[in-house]
């Protein structure tokens, strides 16, 4: 999750991720990328596996590498922790059936990041504790989803209660109404029109899980509205932009990611969009993911950032780039191409591990090959 310069001054420290995001990239096929400022550990290069790792192996290795006493540590980005990482840890631990680590991650999150509004503060550092208290809705949504799933599967009412409280807070503080419908805001700090919008924050599978858990029809409306806005984003370009703005009348403008970089890109945020939509149980949502496949398959090797027409703007790559295309191909019915890209994602993650790439290698493989996180990709994929 990436935060931007238009957030309130009280959350201004979060914009450092716009610089830190460069540290999650890796050179094509595993060449090391040194941390230029020396503030973050350089990722350790390893040999690519002889065979693709299973989703369970990817999940276990993520937990072993990045979880320390319940805290998901961005070891390649200064050893800080963001709410997104805690949520990823919860989803991955649940998918692995690792109740002890799930409980450790949730206890740490509840103690250090849960706000009085039942949302998660975005960033925590060992030196300062909470360094940015403003929430980010992708993390809130993933955490609520994980807690509700765990509560149901393991008969733990305390998880269910925590998940539904976060869910209620999302609807209360992190949504807005436009002529296209109800949309998910990136956080309560983005509640003025035109609304900032990040298509990769919306998760149809999470919306469905929370709708079932709460019986609240607003989750169904939020899914419809988010799909409509994401469709509008794609009406403007072949690939979704990392960030957009949505006007009350439903018009959508692609936006640059940061104040300093004026390029409008399909990058580290937007690449999550096809994964989120490919695992959905709705054919309309899956079709949205599949619509990206023709643009993404123009070249075999994918860069970590593309322009909205699919042209590389960097020589770096990241496991998420291949996970995203695997999702698009899967949703388009090309299961063979999807499997090939999951292997490419695994190889990229294995040769130069990074927190973000490893998280999405594990999550993507899980979401596209299993229904354990409440999605339907395994029942919806077509033949090659």
C-alpha positions as CSV (number, residue, x, y, z in Angstrom):
1,X,0.0,0.0,0.0
2,X,1.3,3.4,-0.9
3,X,0.5,6.7,0.7
4,X,0.7,10.1,-1.1
5,X,1.4,13.7,-0.6
6,X,-2.3,14.8,-0.5
7,X,-2.8,13.4,2.9
8,X,-3.2,15.5,6.0
9,X,0.0,17.1,7.5
10,X,-0.4,14.9,10.6
11,X,0.2,11.9,8.3
12,X,2.9,13.4,6.2
13,X,5.6,11.0,7.3
14,X,3.8,8.3,5.3
15,X,5.0,9.7,2.0
16,X,8.4,8.2,2.6
17,X,7.0,5.0,1.1
18,X,7.0,6.8,-2.3
19,X,10.8,6.6,-2.0
20,X,10.9,3.3,-0.2
21,X,8.9,1.6,-2.9
22,X,12.0,1.6,-5.1
23,X,13.5,-0.8,-2.6
24,X,10.9,-3.5,-3.3
25,X,11.9,-3.7,-6.9
26,X,14.5,-6.3,-8.1
27,X,16.5,-6.3,-11.2
28,X,15.4,-8.6,-14.0
29,X,15.8,-12.3,-13.1
30,X,17.3,-11.6,-9.7
31,X,20.1,-9.2,-10.1
32,X,20.6,-7.4,-6.8
33,X,19.3,-3.9,-6.3
34,X,21.4,-2.1,-3.6
35,X,19.7,0.3,-1.3
36,X,21.2,3.6,-2.4
37,X,20.7,5.5,0.8
38,X,22.0,2.7,3.0
39,X,19.0,2.9,5.3
40,X,17.5,-0.4,4.3
41,X,19.0,-3.8,4.2
42,X,19.9,-5.0,0.7
43,X,17.8,-8.1,-0.3
44,X,19.7,-11.3,-0.1
45,X,20.1,-13.0,-3.5
46,X,19.6,-16.7,-3.6
47,X,19.4,-19.3,-6.2
48,X,16.1,-19.9,-8.0
49,X,14.4,-23.2,-7.0
50,X,14.6,-26.1,-9.4
51,X,10.8,-26.4,-9.3
52,X,8.1,-24.0,-8.4
53,X,7.3,-23.8,-4.7
54,X,3.8,-24.8,-3.6
55,X,1.5,-22.1,-2.3
56,X,2.0,-23.6,1.2
57,X,5.8,-23.3,0.9
58,X,5.5,-19.7,-0.3
59,X,3.3,-18.9,2.7
60,X,5.5,-20.7,5.2
61,X,8.6,-19.0,3.9
62,X,7.0,-15.6,4.1
63,X,6.0,-16.2,7.7
64,X,9.4,-17.5,8.6
65,X,11.3,-14.7,6.9
66,X,9.2,-11.6,7.9
67,X,7.2,-12.3,11.1
68,X,9.0,-11.5,14.3
69,X,7.0,-12.0,17.5
70,X,3.8,-11.2,15.7
71,X,5.2,-8.2,13.8
72,X,5.5,-8.3,10.0
73,X,8.9,-6.6,9.4
74,X,9.7,-4.9,6.1
75,X,13.3,-6.1,6.3
76,X,14.2,-4.5,3.0
77,X,12.6,-1.1,3.9
78,X,14.2,-0.1,7.1
79,X,12.6,-2.7,9.4
80,X,9.4,-0.8,9.8
81,X,5.9,-2.3,9.8
82,X,2.8,-1.2,8.0
83,X,-0.8,-2.2,8.5
84,X,-0.9,-3.8,5.1
85,X,1.9,-6.1,6.2
86,X,0.0,-7.2,9.3
87,X,-3.1,-7.9,7.3
88,X,-1.1,-9.9,4.7
89,X,0.4,-11.9,7.6
90,X,-3.1,-12.6,9.0
91,X,-4.3,-13.9,5.6
92,X,-1.2,-16.0,5.0
93,X,-1.2,-17.5,8.5
94,X,-4.9,-18.3,8.2
95,X,-4.4,-19.9,4.8
96,X,-1.6,-22.0,6.3
97,X,-3.8,-23.1,9.2
98,X,-1.1,-21.6,11.5
99,X,-3.2,-20.6,14.5
100,X,-0.3,-19.8,16.8
101,X,1.2,-17.3,14.3
102,X,-2.2,-15.9,13.4
103,X,-2.8,-15.2,17.1
104,X,0.6,-13.6,17.5
105,X,0.1,-11.4,14.5
106,X,-3.3,-10.3,15.7
107,X,-2.2,-9.7,19.3
108,X,0.7,-7.5,18.0
109,X,-1.6,-5.6,15.6
110,X,-4.3,-5.0,18.3
111,X,-1.7,-3.8,20.8
112,X,0.3,-1.5,18.5
113,X,-1.9,-0.5,15.6
114,X,-5.6,-0.7,16.4
115,X,-7.1,2.8,16.8
116,X,-10.0,4.0,18.9
117,X,-12.1,4.0,15.6
118,X,-11.5,0.3,15.2
119,X,-9.2,0.9,12.2
120,X,-5.5,0.2,11.9
121,X,-2.8,2.9,12.1
122,X,-0.8,2.8,8.9
123,X,2.9,2.7,10.0
124,X,4.9,1.7,13.0
125,X,8.7,2.0,13.6
126,X,10.9,0.5,16.3
127,X,12.1,4.0,17.2
128,X,8.9,5.9,17.3
129,X,6.1,3.4,17.7
130,X,3.1,4.6,15.6
131,X,4.7,6.9,13.0
132,X,1.5,7.5,11.1
133,X,-1.9,7.0,12.7
134,X,-4.0,7.5,9.6
135,X,-5.6,4.2,8.4
136,X,-5.4,2.6,5.0
137,X,-8.5,0.8,3.8
138,X,-6.8,-2.0,2.0
139,X,-5.2,-3.1,5.2
140,X,-8.4,-2.7,7.2
141,X,-10.3,-4.7,4.6
142,X,-7.8,-7.5,4.5
143,X,-7.5,-7.7,8.3
144,X,-11.3,-7.8,8.7
145,X,-11.5,-10.5,6.1
146,X,-8.8,-12.6,7.8
147,X,-10.4,-12.2,11.2
148,X,-13.9,-13.2,10.1
149,X,-12.6,-16.2,8.2
150,X,-10.5,-17.3,11.2
151,X,-13.4,-16.8,13.6
152,X,-15.7,-19.0,11.5
153,X,-13.2,-21.7,10.7
154,X,-11.7,-22.0,14.1
155,X,-14.8,-21.2,16.3
156,X,-13.1,-18.2,17.8
157,X,-15.8,-15.6,18.6
158,X,-13.1,-13.0,19.5
159,X,-11.8,-13.0,16.0
160,X,-15.2,-12.7,14.5
161,X,-16.1,-9.8,16.8
162,X,-12.9,-8.0,16.0
163,X,-13.4,-8.5,12.3
164,X,-16.9,-7.3,12.3
165,X,-16.0,-4.2,14.3
166,X,-13.3,-3.3,11.7
167,X,-15.8,-4.0,9.0
168,X,-18.3,-1.6,10.5
169,X,-15.6,1.1,10.9
170,X,-14.7,0.7,7.2
171,X,-18.3,1.3,6.1
172,X,-18.5,4.3,8.5
173,X,-15.2,6.0,7.8
174,X,-13.8,4.7,4.5
175,X,-16.6,4.9,2.0
176,X,-18.2,7.6,-0.1
177,X,-21.2,7.9,-2.4
178,X,-20.9,9.0,-6.0
179,X,-23.2,8.7,-9.0
180,X,-21.5,5.5,-9.9
181,X,-22.4,4.1,-6.5
182,X,-20.6,3.6,-3.1
183,X,-16.9,3.5,-3.4
184,X,-14.0,2.5,-1.1
185,X,-11.9,5.4,-0.1
186,X,-8.2,4.8,0.6
187,X,-8.8,6.1,4.1
188,X,-10.8,8.6,6.2
189,X,-8.3,11.3,5.3
190,X,-9.6,11.1,1.6
191,X,-13.3,12.0,2.4
192,X,-13.5,15.2,0.3
193,X,-14.6,15.4,-3.3
194,X,-13.0,14.7,-5.7
195,X,-12.3,11.5,-3.9
196,X,-8.9,9.8,-4.2
197,X,-9.3,6.2,-5.4
198,X,-7.1,3.2,-5.6
199,X,-8.6,0.4,-7.6
200,X,-6.3,-2.2,-6.0
201,X,-7.8,-1.5,-2.5
202,X,-11.2,-2.9,-3.6
203,X,-11.5,-6.7,-3.0
204,X,-14.7,-8.3,-4.2
205,X,-14.0,-11.5,-2.3
206,X,-13.4,-9.6,0.9
207,X,-16.7,-7.6,0.3
208,X,-18.5,-11.0,0.0
209,X,-16.9,-12.5,3.1
210,X,-17.9,-9.5,5.2
211,X,-21.4,-9.3,3.7
212,X,-22.0,-12.9,4.7
213,X,-20.5,-12.3,8.2
214,X,-22.4,-9.1,8.9
215,X,-25.6,-9.5,6.9
216,X,-25.1,-5.8,5.9
217,X,-26.3,-5.1,2.3
218,X,-23.9,-2.1,2.1
219,X,-21.1,-4.5,1.3
220,X,-22.9,-5.6,-1.8
221,X,-23.5,-2.0,-2.8
222,X,-19.8,-1.3,-2.1
223,X,-18.8,-4.1,-4.4
224,X,-21.0,-2.8,-7.2
225,X,-19.8,0.8,-6.8
226,X,-16.1,-0.2,-6.7
227,X,-16.5,-2.4,-9.8
228,X,-18.2,0.5,-11.6
229,X,-15.5,3.0,-10.7
230,X,-12.7,0.5,-11.6
231,X,-14.5,-0.1,-15.0
232,X,-14.5,3.7,-15.5
233,X,-10.8,3.8,-14.8
234,X,-10.3,1.2,-17.5
235,X,-12.5,3.1,-19.9
236,X,-9.7,5.7,-19.8
237,X,-6.8,3.4,-20.4
238,X,-5.7,-0.2,-21.2
239,X,-4.3,-0.7,-17.7
240,X,-5.5,0.7,-14.3
241,X,-3.5,3.6,-12.8
242,X,-2.1,3.3,-9.3
243,X,-4.2,6.2,-8.3
244,X,-7.2,8.1,-9.7
245,X,-9.6,10.7,-8.5
246,X,-13.4,10.2,-8.7
247,X,-15.8,13.2,-8.9
248,X,-19.3,13.1,-7.3
249,X,-20.8,12.9,-10.8
250,X,-18.9,9.7,-11.4
251,X,-16.2,11.0,-13.8
252,X,-12.8,9.5,-13.2
253,X,-9.3,11.0,-13.8
254,X,-6.1,8.9,-13.7
255,X,-3.6,10.6,-11.3
256,X,0.1,10.5,-10.7
257,X,1.2,8.4,-7.7
258,X,3.2,11.2,-5.9
259,X,3.7,14.9,-6.0
260,X,7.3,14.5,-7.1
261,X,6.7,11.9,-9.9
262,X,4.1,13.1,-12.3
263,X,3.9,9.9,-14.3
264,X,0.6,8.1,-14.3
265,X,1.6,4.4,-14.0
266,X,0.4,0.8,-13.7
267,X,2.8,-0.1,-10.8
268,X,3.1,-1.5,-7.4
269,X,-0.4,-0.6,-6.3
270,X,-2.3,-1.2,-9.5
271,X,-0.8,-4.6,-10.1
272,X,-2.9,-5.9,-7.2
273,X,-6.1,-5.1,-9.1
274,X,-6.3,-8.1,-11.4
275,X,-5.4,-10.4,-8.5
276,X,-8.3,-9.0,-6.4
277,X,-10.8,-9.3,-9.2
278,X,-9.6,-12.7,-10.6
279,X,-10.4,-14.4,-7.3
280,X,-13.9,-13.0,-7.2
281,X,-17.1,-15.1,-7.3
282,X,-18.8,-12.8,-9.7
283,X,-18.4,-13.3,-13.5
284,X,-18.5,-9.5,-14.0
285,X,-15.6,-9.0,-11.5
286,X,-13.5,-11.8,-13.1
287,X,-14.2,-10.3,-16.6
288,X,-12.7,-7.1,-15.4
289,X,-9.5,-8.9,-14.4
290,X,-9.4,-10.8,-17.7
291,X,-9.7,-7.7,-19.7
292,X,-6.1,-6.8,-18.8
293,X,-4.6,-9.9,-20.2
294,X,-4.2,-8.8,-23.9
295,X,-2.1,-5.8,-22.9
296,X,0.0,-7.6,-20.3
297,X,0.8,-10.5,-22.6
298,X,2.5,-8.3,-25.2
299,X,5.9,-9.2,-23.8
300,X,7.1,-12.2,-21.9
301,X,9.3,-10.4,-19.3
302,X,7.4,-7.8,-17.3
303,X,8.8,-4.7,-15.7
304,X,7.7,-3.6,-12.2
305,X,6.1,-0.5,-13.6
306,X,4.4,0.1,-16.9
307,X,2.7,3.0,-18.5
308,X,-1.1,2.7,-19.0
309,X,-0.6,1.3,-22.5
310,X,1.7,-1.5,-21.2
311,X,5.1,-0.2,-22.1
312,X,7.9,-0.7,-19.5
313,X,9.2,2.5,-17.8
314,X,11.8,0.7,-15.7
315,X,14.2,-2.2,-16.0
316,X,13.3,-3.5,-12.5
317,X,10.8,-6.3,-12.0
318,X,9.0,-7.7,-9.0
319,X,7.1,-11.0,-8.3
320,X,3.8,-9.1,-8.2
321,X,4.1,-8.2,-11.9
322,X,3.9,-11.8,-12.9
323,X,1.3,-12.7,-10.2
324,X,-0.9,-9.9,-11.6
325,X,-0.6,-11.3,-15.2
326,X,-1.2,-14.8,-13.9
327,X,-4.5,-13.5,-12.4
328,X,-5.5,-11.8,-15.6
329,X,-4.7,-14.9,-17.7
330,X,-6.6,-17.1,-15.2
331,X,-9.6,-14.8,-15.4
332,X,-9.4,-14.8,-19.2
333,X,-9.5,-18.6,-19.2
334,X,-5.8,-19.2,-20.0
335,X,-4.9,-21.5,-17.1
336,X,-1.7,-22.7,-18.8
337,X,-0.4,-19.1,-19.2
338,X,-1.4,-18.4,-15.6
339,X,0.6,-21.3,-14.3
340,X,3.6,-20.2,-16.3
341,X,3.4,-16.7,-14.8
342,X,3.0,-18.1,-11.2
343,X,6.3,-19.9,-11.8
344,X,7.9,-16.7,-13.0
345,X,6.6,-14.9,-9.9
346,X,8.1,-17.7,-7.8
347,X,11.4,-17.5,-9.6
348,X,11.6,-13.7,-9.2
349,X,10.7,-13.9,-5.5
350,X,13.2,-16.7,-4.9
351,X,16.2,-15.1,-6.5
352,X,15.9,-11.7,-4.7
353,X,13.5,-11.9,-1.7
354,X,11.5,-8.7,-0.9
355,X,8.8,-8.2,1.6
356,X,6.2,-7.0,-1.0
357,X,7.1,-9.4,-3.7
358,X,7.2,-12.4,-1.4
359,X,3.8,-11.4,0.1
360,X,2.1,-11.3,-3.3
361,X,3.8,-14.4,-4.6
362,X,2.3,-16.2,-1.6
363,X,-1.1,-14.4,-1.7
364,X,-1.5,-14.6,-5.4
365,X,-0.7,-18.3,-5.6
366,X,-3.2,-18.9,-2.8
367,X,-6.0,-16.8,-4.2
368,X,-5.7,-18.3,-7.7
369,X,-5.4,-22.0,-6.6
370,X,-7.6,-22.3,-3.5
371,X,-10.8,-21.0,-2.0
372,X,-9.4,-20.9,1.5
373,X,-9.6,-17.1,1.6
374,X,-13.2,-17.0,0.4
375,X,-12.7,-16.5,-3.3
376,X,-13.9,-18.6,-6.3
377,X,-10.9,-18.6,-8.7
378,X,-10.6,-22.3,-8.6
379,X,-14.2,-22.9,-9.7
380,X,-14.2,-20.1,-12.3
381,X,-11.0,-20.7,-14.3
382,X,-11.2,-21.9,-17.8
383,X,-9.1,-24.2,-19.9
384,X,-6.0,-23.1,-21.8
